[in-house]
């Protein structure tokens, strides 16, 4: 096997590994990404009773 062929195979293998790793990372990020959901405020929201700071 010639030196040129060995170098081309090394570069091709490196590109294949890099593409596989990139594909895996993109797949994981797309799968685990969840858009932030903002909860809607209740229709009749009552304010909680206020207590003094010293109340136990």
HELIX and SHEET records of a PDB file:
HELIX    1   1 UNK A    3  UNK A   32  1                                  30    
END                                                                             
